[in-house]
Amino acid sequence: MEGSGQLDVRELISLYPFLLPTSSSFTRSHPPLHEYADLNQLTQGDQEKMAKCKRFLMSYLNEVRSTEVANGYKEDIDTALLKLYAEADHDSLLDLLVTENFCLLPDSAAWLEKHKK
């Protein structure tokens, strides 16, 4: 983090099950920044809250993917974004795929297949 005081964006992505690429080297900070294992625990299975959180993450990742926050984590960010878009059947999925992106293929392909894209 080089003392930038910025949250490692992967700390946020890691709250959402399965969004980080399997190849991601990320491990949560110790001590943990929060006591939540993941989004399921945080929302206690409330689908509406879950959808809200996913929409928040989508817009946040979309905003930061071209900023310095993304430095070194572009693959994690773009792959998570692709997964969120595919799951939500979001119009931006195509935009992401046709522009320069850093989506990790094995993860992305499996996810797109799962969501019939």
N, C-alpha and C positions, 0 to 999 in steps of 0.2 A: 504493500500500500504506500510505501515511501512517505509516510507521515502526511499524506494529502488530506487525511481526515475523512476521506470518502468511504462510504460503505462499499465493500466488495459486492458487486451486483449479484454474484453467484450465491451470496448469503441469502438474498431474497429469492432467487430462483429455486434454491434448495428446499424452500418451504413447500414447493409444489411437487408432489410425487411424480417421478419419471420425466421431469422436464430437462434436467441436466443430461447431457450426452453420457452414455456409458463410459466413454473414454475420458471424461473430464477428470482432471487431477484434483478437483476441489475437495477440501475437507473443511468442515465448519470450524469457526474460531473457538478456541478454548481460552478462557471460559466462554460458554455460549453467550450470545447476545440476548437471548430470550429463552423461555422455557418450553417453547412449542416444538413438538417433534415435526409436525408438518401442518399443512392447510386443513387436513381432515380434523385434526385435534383442535385447531384454532376455530373452525366454523362449526364444530360438533355435528358434522354431517348436514348442515343447513345448505341445501343446494343453491338457494338464492344468494346467500353470502359467498358461497364458493364461486359462483358465476361473477359476482361483483369483483372479487379478488382477482379472478382471471382477467377480467376486463381491465382492471387497474394495471396488472402486470404487463398486459399487451401494450397498453398505451405508454407505460413507462419504458419498456424495452425498446419500443419503436422510437421513442424520443432519444434514448441514450445510445442507440447502436452506432450513431455517427459522431459521438462525442468522445472525449478522452476517457470517460467512465468505461468505455468498451475496450480500451487498450489491453491487449493480451487475452481478452475474453470473447472476442468476436464470434468464435465458433459456438461457445456456450450460449451466447445471447441469441444469435440467429437460429440455432437449432431449437431453442426453447420457444422462440417466436413462431417458427414454422409449426411446431407442435400445437401451440395455442390457437393459431389461425385455423389449422386443419380441424381441430376438435370443435371449434366454434363455427365452422363452415364460413369463415370470414372472407370478405372480398379482397382483403389485403394479401391473402395467401399467394395469389397469382403475381401481384406486384413484387412481393418478396422474391419469388422464384425467377422472375424475368429480369430483375436487376442484379447487380453484383451482390452476392451474399456469401456467407461463410458457413452455411449449413453443413453439418457432417452427414455425408451420404448414407452410411449404413443405418444410422438412427432415423434420419429423415424418411428414407424409403420405407422402412418398417412401419413408421408412424402413419405415413400417407396411405399405406396399404390398409392398415387397421381402420382408418377413417374413410376408406374407399375414395381416395382422391386420385 
